[in-house]
């Protein structure tokens, strides 16, 4: 039973890591898009 709980705990931790990684990638993509947009606006 304890082994099951340990495995579950490990999966939950991995899931949270994955989720936070996705958020970080999205953040940097949004920042990049914003930068490009600002550059385009400056050129118009």
PQR file with spaces between the fields and no chain letter, atoms N, CA, C, O and H, PARSE charges and radii, in Angstrom:
ATOM       1  N    UNK     1       0.830   -1.199    0.000 -0.4000 1.5000
ATOM       2  CA   UNK     1       0.000    0.000    0.000 -0.0000 2.0000
ATOM       3  C    UNK     1       0.874    1.263    0.000  0.5500 1.7000
ATOM       4  O    UNK     1       0.591    2.216   -0.726 -0.5500 1.4000
ATOM       5  N    UNK     2       1.921    1.264    0.805 -0.4000 1.5000
ATOM       6  CA   UNK     2       2.799    2.433    0.876 -0.0000 2.0000
ATOM       7  C    UNK     2       3.480    2.694   -0.458  0.5500 1.7000
ATOM       8  O    UNK     2       3.689    3.840   -0.855 -0.5500 1.4000
ATOM       9  H    UNK     2       2.151    0.489    1.395  0.4000 1.0000
ATOM      10  N    UNK     3       3.824    1.598   -1.148 -0.4000 1.5000
ATOM      11  CA   UNK     3       4.485    1.737   -2.450 -0.0000 2.0000
ATOM      12  C    UNK     3       3.552    2.465   -3.418  0.5500 1.7000
ATOM      13  O    UNK     3       3.990    3.327   -4.180 -0.5500 1.4000
ATOM      14  H    UNK     3       3.655    0.666   -0.825  0.4000 1.0000
ATOM      15  N    UNK     4       2.256    2.114   -3.385 -0.4000 1.5000
ATOM      16  CA   UNK     4       1.264    2.768   -4.234 -0.0000 2.0000
ATOM      17  C    UNK     4       1.248    4.262   -3.958  0.5500 1.7000
ATOM      18  O    UNK     4       1.277    5.071   -4.885 -0.5500 1.4000
ATOM      19  H    UNK     4       1.900    1.413   -2.767  0.4000 1.0000
ATOM      20  N    UNK     5       1.201    4.624   -2.689 -0.4000 1.5000
ATOM      21  CA   UNK     5       1.144    6.037   -2.303 -0.0000 2.0000
ATOM      22  C    UNK     5       2.390    6.778   -2.775  0.5500 1.7000
ATOM      23  O    UNK     5       2.316    7.918   -3.233 -0.5500 1.4000
ATOM      24  H    UNK     5       1.177    3.966   -1.936  0.4000 1.0000
ATOM      25  N    UNK     6       3.532    6.112   -2.656 -0.4000 1.5000
ATOM      26  CA   UNK     6       4.781    6.731   -3.082 -0.0000 2.0000
ATOM      27  C    UNK     6       4.756    6.995   -4.580  0.5500 1.7000
ATOM      28  O    UNK     6       5.151    8.066   -5.041 -0.5500 1.4000
ATOM      29  H    UNK     6       3.592    5.185   -2.283  0.4000 1.0000
ATOM      30  N    UNK     7       4.287    6.001   -5.336 -0.4000 1.5000
ATOM      31  CA   UNK     7       4.208    6.140   -6.792 -0.0000 2.0000
ATOM      32  C    UNK     7       3.258    7.274   -7.165  0.5500 1.7000
ATOM      33  O    UNK     7       3.553    8.081   -8.046 -0.5500 1.4000
ATOM      34  H    UNK     7       3.966    5.131   -4.961  0.4000 1.0000
ATOM      35  N    UNK     8       2.126    7.323   -6.489 -0.4000 1.5000
ATOM      36  CA   UNK     8       1.130    8.353   -6.744 -0.0000 2.0000
ATOM      37  C    UNK     8       1.724    9.732   -6.462  0.5500 1.7000
ATOM      38  O    UNK     8       1.550   10.669   -7.240 -0.5500 1.4000
ATOM      39  H    UNK     8       1.887    6.667   -5.773  0.4000 1.0000
ATOM      40  N    UNK     9       2.420    9.835   -5.348 -0.4000 1.5000
ATOM      41  CA   UNK     9       3.049   11.092   -4.947 -0.0000 2.0000
ATOM      42  C    UNK     9       4.049   11.546   -6.012  0.5500 1.7000
ATOM      43  O    UNK     9       4.107   12.725   -6.362 -0.5500 1.4000
ATOM      44  H    UNK     9       2.561    9.073   -4.716  0.4000 1.0000
ATOM      45  N    UNK    10       4.832   10.595   -6.520 -0.4000 1.5000
ATOM      46  CA   UNK    10       5.829   10.875   -7.542 -0.0000 2.0000
ATOM      47  C    UNK    10       5.151   11.389   -8.812  0.5500 1.7000
ATOM      48  O    UNK    10       5.619   12.341   -9.437 -0.5500 1.4000
ATOM      49  H    UNK    10       4.785    9.637   -6.236  0.4000 1.0000
ATOM      50  N    UNK    11       4.039   10.744   -9.184 -0.4000 1.5000
ATOM      51  CA   UNK    11       3.301   11.150  -10.376 -0.0000 2.0000
ATOM      52  C    UNK    11       2.751   12.559  -10.225  0.5500 1.7000
ATOM      53  O    UNK    11       2.819   13.364  -11.154 -0.5500 1.4000
ATOM      54  H    UNK    11       3.659    9.971   -8.677  0.4000 1.0000
ATOM      55  N    UNK    12       2.208   12.853   -9.054 -0.4000 1.5000
ATOM      56  CA   UNK    12       1.648   14.180   -8.792 -0.0000 2.0000
ATOM      57  C    UNK    12       2.748   15.236   -8.897  0.5500 1.7000
ATOM      58  O    UNK    12       2.545   16.295   -9.489 -0.5500 1.4000
ATOM      59  H    UNK    12       2.153   12.199   -8.299  0.4000 1.0000
ATOM      60  N    UNK    13       3.906   14.942   -8.321 -0.4000 1.5000
ATOM      61  CA   UNK    13       5.025   15.881   -8.381 -0.0000 2.0000
ATOM      62  C    UNK    13       5.450   16.125   -9.821  0.5500 1.7000
ATOM      63  O    UNK    13       5.697   17.262  -10.224 -0.5500 1.4000
ATOM      64  H    UNK    13       4.071   14.081   -7.839  0.4000 1.0000
ATOM      65  N    UNK    14       5.531   15.039  -10.595 -0.4000 1.5000
ATOM      66  CA   UNK    14       5.925   15.165  -11.992 -0.0000 2.0000
ATOM      67  C    UNK    14       4.919   15.991  -12.766  0.5500 1.7000
ATOM      68  O    UNK    14       5.277   16.809  -13.614 -0.5500 1.4000
ATOM      69  H    UNK    14       5.330   14.116  -10.268  0.4000 1.0000
ATOM      70  N    UNK    15       3.640   15.759  -12.457 -0.4000 1.5000
ATOM      71  CA   UNK    15       2.569   16.497  -13.114 -0.0000 2.0000
ATOM      72  C    UNK    15       2.705   17.993  -12.831  0.5500 1.7000
ATOM      73  O    UNK    15       2.591   18.817  -13.739 -0.5500 1.4000
ATOM      74  H    UNK    15       3.349   15.094  -11.769  0.4000 1.0000
ATOM      75  N    UNK    16       2.947   18.334  -11.574 -0.4000 1.5000
ATOM      76  CA   UNK    16       3.095   19.742  -11.206 -0.0000 2.0000
ATOM      77  C    UNK    16       4.294   20.369  -11.900  0.5500 1.7000
ATOM      78  O    UNK    16       4.233   21.514  -12.348 -0.5500 1.4000
ATOM      79  H    UNK    16       3.040   17.665  -10.836  0.4000 1.0000
ATOM      80  N    UNK    17       5.388   19.614  -11.988 -0.4000 1.5000
ATOM      81  CA   UNK    17       6.574   20.103  -12.685 -0.0000 2.0000
ATOM      82  C    UNK    17       6.239   20.382  -14.141  0.5500 1.7000
ATOM      83  O    UNK    17       6.604   21.424  -14.685 -0.5500 1.4000
ATOM      84  H    UNK    17       5.438   18.684  -11.624  0.4000 1.0000
ATOM      85  N    UNK    18       5.544   19.444  -14.764 -0.4000 1.5000
ATOM      86  CA   UNK    18       5.151   19.596  -16.163 -0.0000 2.0000
ATOM      87  C    UNK    18       4.292   20.825  -16.360  0.5500 1.7000
ATOM      88  O    UNK    18       4.494   21.594  -17.300 -0.5500 1.4000
ATOM      89  H    UNK    18       5.247   18.597  -14.322  0.4000 1.0000
ATOM      90  N    UNK    19       3.330   21.007  -15.468 -0.4000 1.5000
ATOM      91  CA   UNK    19       2.424   22.149  -15.570 -0.0000 2.0000
ATOM      92  C    UNK    19       3.195   23.459  -15.441  0.5500 1.7000
ATOM      93  O    UNK    19       2.977   24.381  -16.227 -0.5500 1.4000
ATOM      94  H    UNK    19       3.166   20.383  -14.705  0.4000 1.0000
ATOM      95  N    UNK    20       4.086   23.554  -14.468 -0.4000 1.5000
ATOM      96  CA   UNK    20       4.825   24.806  -14.289 -0.0000 2.0000
ATOM      97  C    UNK    20       5.758   25.056  -15.469  0.5500 1.7000
ATOM      98  O    UNK    20       5.986   26.206  -15.843 -0.5500 1.4000
ATOM      99  H    UNK    20       4.263   22.805  -13.829  0.4000 1.0000
ATOM     100  N    UNK    21       6.302   23.985  -16.063 -0.4000 1.5000
ATOM     101  CA   UNK    21       7.146   24.149  -17.250 -0.0000 2.0000
ATOM     102  C    UNK    21       6.341   24.725  -18.400  0.5500 1.7000
ATOM     103  O    UNK    21       6.812   25.607  -19.119 -0.5500 1.4000
ATOM     104  H    UNK    21       6.117   23.050  -15.759  0.4000 1.0000
ATOM     105  N    UNK    22       5.121   24.220  -18.572 -0.4000 1.5000
ATOM     106  CA   UNK    22       4.253   24.713  -19.644 -0.0000 2.0000
ATOM     107  C    UNK    22       3.963   26.193  -19.432  0.5500 1.7000
ATOM     108  O    UNK    22       4.007   26.983  -20.376 -0.5500 1.4000
ATOM     109  H    UNK    22       4.738   23.504  -17.989  0.4000 1.0000
ATOM     110  N    UNK    23       3.667   26.565  -18.193 -0.4000 1.5000
ATOM     111  CA   UNK    23       3.378   27.971  -17.906 -0.0000 2.0000
ATOM     112  C    UNK    23       4.581   28.842  -18.239  0.5500 1.7000
ATOM     113  O    UNK    23       4.428   29.918  -18.818 -0.5500 1.4000
ATOM     114  H    UNK    23       3.631   25.923  -17.426  0.4000 1.0000
ATOM     115  N    UNK    24       5.777   28.386  -17.877 -0.4000 1.5000
ATOM     116  CA   UNK    24       6.987   29.157  -18.150 -0.0000 2.0000
ATOM     117  C    UNK    24       7.211   29.320  -19.644  0.5500 1.7000
ATOM     118  O    UNK    24       7.569   30.405  -20.102 -0.5500 1.4000
ATOM     119  H    UNK    24       5.902   27.513  -17.407  0.4000 1.0000
ATOM     120  N    UNK    25       7.003   28.243  -20.415 -0.4000 1.5000
ATOM     121  CA   UNK    25       7.197   28.343  -21.862 -0.0000 2.0000
ATOM     122  C    UNK    25       6.195   29.304  -22.452  0.5500 1.7000
ATOM     123  O    UNK    25       6.545   30.117  -23.307 -0.5500 1.4000
ATOM     124  H    UNK    25       6.713   27.361  -20.043  0.4000 1.0000
ATOM     125  N    UNK    26       4.942   29.225  -22.007 -0.4000 1.5000
ATOM     126  CA   UNK    26       3.925   30.141  -22.515 -0.0000 2.0000
ATOM     127  C    UNK    26       4.288   31.579  -22.193  0.5500 1.7000
ATOM     128  O    UNK    26       4.143   32.465  -23.035 -0.5500 1.4000
ATOM     129  H    UNK    26       4.658   28.564  -21.312  0.4000 1.0000
ATOM     130  N    UNK    27       4.757   31.813  -20.979 -0.4000 1.5000
ATOM     131  CA   UNK    27       5.145   33.164  -20.580 -0.0000 2.0000
ATOM     132  C    UNK    27       6.216   33.708  -21.520  0.5500 1.7000
ATOM     133  O    UNK    27       6.102   34.835  -22.000 -0.5500 1.4000
ATOM     134  H    UNK    27       4.875   31.094  -20.294  0.4000 1.0000
ATOM     135  N    UNK    28       7.253   32.921  -21.787 -0.4000 1.5000
ATOM     136  CA   UNK    28       8.340   33.416  -22.628 -0.0000 2.0000
ATOM     137  C    UNK    28       7.868   33.604  -24.070  0.5500 1.7000
ATOM     138  O    UNK    28       8.335   34.510  -24.760 -0.5500 1.4000
ATOM     139  H    UNK    28       7.346   32.005  -21.397  0.4000 1.0000
ATOM     140  N    UNK    29       6.949   32.758  -24.529 -0.4000 1.5000
ATOM     141  CA   UNK    29       6.414   32.923  -25.882 -0.0000 2.0000
ATOM     142  C    UNK    29       5.606   34.203  -25.974  0.5500 1.7000
ATOM     143  O    UNK    29       5.686   34.924  -26.968 -0.5500 1.4000
ATOM     144  H    UNK    29       6.570   32.022  -23.969  0.4000 1.0000
ATOM     145  N    UNK    30       4.829   34.487  -24.939 -0.4000 1.5000
ATOM     146  CA   UNK    30       4.026   35.710  -24.908 -0.0000 2.0000
ATOM     147  C    UNK    30       4.951   36.927  -24.894  0.5500 1.7000
ATOM     148  O    UNK    30       4.714   37.901  -25.609 -0.5500 1.4000
ATOM     149  H    UNK    30       4.764   33.901  -24.131  0.4000 1.0000
ATOM     150  N    UNK    31       5.996   36.868  -24.083 -0.4000 1.5000
ATOM     151  CA   UNK    31       6.960   37.972  -24.024 -0.0000 2.0000
ATOM     152  C    UNK    31       7.596   38.205  -25.388  0.5500 1.7000
ATOM     153  O    UNK    31       7.760   39.345  -25.823 -0.5500 1.4000
ATOM     154  H    UNK    31       6.188   36.077  -23.502  0.4000 1.0000
ATOM     155  N    UNK    32       7.951   37.114  -26.056 -0.4000 1.5000
ATOM     156  CA   UNK    32       8.581   37.194  -27.364 -0.0000 2.0000
ATOM     157  C    UNK    32       7.629   37.827  -28.372  0.5500 1.7000
ATOM     158  O    UNK    32       8.018   38.706  -29.140 -0.5500 1.4000
ATOM     159  H    UNK    32       7.818   36.188  -25.702  0.4000 1.0000
ATOM     160  N    UNK    33       6.385   37.374  -28.361 -0.4000 1.5000
ATOM     161  CA   UNK    33       5.374   37.906  -29.274 -0.0000 2.0000
ATOM     162  C    UNK    33       5.176   39.399  -29.025  0.5500 1.7000
ATOM     163  O    UNK    33       5.040   40.184  -29.964 -0.5500 1.4000
ATOM     164  H    UNK    33       6.069   36.660  -27.736  0.4000 1.0000
ATOM     165  N    UNK    34       5.162   39.778  -27.758 -0.4000 1.5000
ATOM     166  CA   UNK    34       4.974   41.184  -27.405 -0.0000 2.0000
ATOM     167  C    UNK    34       6.138   42.024  -27.924  0.5500 1.7000
ATOM     168  O    UNK    34       5.945   43.123  -28.444 -0.5500 1.4000
ATOM     169  H    UNK    34       5.272   39.141  -26.995  0.4000 1.0000
ATOM     170  N    UNK    35       7.355   41.485  -27.771 -0.4000 1.5000
ATOM     171  CA   UNK    35       8.550   42.187  -28.255 -0.0000 2.0000
ATOM     172  C    UNK    35       8.476   42.396  -29.761  0.5500 1.7000
ATOM     173  O    UNK    35       8.732   43.492  -30.259 -0.5500 1.4000
ATOM     174  H    UNK    35       7.511   40.593  -27.348  0.4000 1.0000
ATOM     175  N    UNK    36       8.122   41.331  -30.484 -0.4000 1.5000
ATOM     176  CA   UNK    36       8.020   41.408  -31.942 -0.0000 2.0000
ATOM     177  C    UNK    36       6.959   42.431  -32.335  0.5500 1.7000
ATOM     178  O    UNK    36       7.156   43.229  -33.251 -0.5500 1.4000
ATOM     179  H    UNK    36       7.914   40.440  -30.079  0.4000 1.0000
ATOM     180  N    UNK    37       5.839   42.394  -31.633 -0.4000 1.5000
ATOM     181  CA   UNK    37       4.750   43.328  -31.905 -0.0000 2.0000
ATOM     182  C    UNK    37       5.212   44.772  -31.711  0.5500 1.7000
ATOM     183  O    UNK    37       4.910   45.644  -32.527 -0.5500 1.4000
ATOM     184  H    UNK    37       5.679   41.745  -30.889  0.4000 1.0000
ATOM     185  N    UNK    38       5.944   45.016  -30.627 -0.4000 1.5000
ATOM     186  CA   UNK    38       6.459   46.360  -30.359 -0.0000 2.0000
ATOM     187  C    UNK    38       7.412   46.802  -31.465  0.5500 1.7000
ATOM     188  O    UNK    38       7.384   47.956  -31.893 -0.5500 1.4000
ATOM     189  H    UNK    38       6.189   44.308  -29.964  0.4000 1.0000
ATOM     190  N    UNK    39       8.256   45.878  -31.925 -0.4000 1.5000
ATOM     191  CA   UNK    39       9.187   46.198  -33.009 -0.0000 2.0000
ATOM     192  C    UNK    39       8.426   46.551  -34.281  0.5500 1.7000
ATOM     193  O    UNK    39       8.766   47.511  -34.972 -0.5500 1.4000
ATOM     194  H    UNK    39       8.279   44.941  -31.577  0.4000 1.0000
ATOM     195  N    UNK    40       7.402   45.772  -34.583 -0.4000 1.5000
ATOM     196  CA   UNK    40       6.595   46.035  -35.778 -0.0000 2.0000
ATOM     197  C    UNK    40       5.919   47.397  -35.677  0.5500 1.7000
ATOM     198  O    UNK    40       5.900   48.163  -36.640 -0.5500 1.4000
ATOM     199  H    UNK    40       7.126   44.992  -34.021  0.4000 1.0000
ATOM     200  N    UNK    41       5.371   47.686  -34.516 -0.4000 1.5000
ATOM     201  CA   UNK    41       4.697   48.973  -34.310 -0.0000 2.0000
ATOM     202  C    UNK    41       5.679   50.127  -34.504  0.5500 1.7000
ATOM     203  O    UNK    41       5.334   51.161  -35.076 -0.5500 1.4000
ATOM     204  H    UNK    41       5.387   47.063  -33.734  0.4000 1.0000
ATOM     205  N    UNK    42       6.891   49.938  -34.025 -0.4000 1.5000
ATOM     206  CA   UNK    42       7.905   50.988  -34.124 -0.0000 2.0000
ATOM     207  C    UNK    42       8.288   51.238  -35.584  0.5500 1.7000
ATOM     208  O    UNK    42       8.669   52.350  -35.949 -0.5500 1.4000
ATOM     209  H    UNK    42       7.172   49.098  -33.560  0.4000 1.0000
ATOM     210  N    UNK    43       8.184   50.208  -36.409 -0.4000 1.5000
ATOM     211  CA   UNK    43       8.576   50.339  -37.814 -0.0000 2.0000
ATOM     212  C    UNK    43       7.493   50.937  -38.688  0.5500 1.7000
ATOM     213  O    UNK    43       7.777   51.396  -39.795 -0.5500 1.4000
ATOM     214  H    UNK    43       7.874   49.305  -36.114  0.4000 1.0000
ATOM     215  N    UNK    44       6.263   50.940  -38.216 -0.4000 1.5000
ATOM     216  CA   UNK    44       5.152   51.429  -39.042 -0.0000 2.0000
ATOM     217  C    UNK    44       5.171   52.956  -39.065  0.5500 1.7000
ATOM     218  O    UNK    44       4.320   53.574  -39.704 -0.5500 1.4000
ATOM     219  H    UNK    44       6.033   50.568  -37.317  0.4000 1.0000
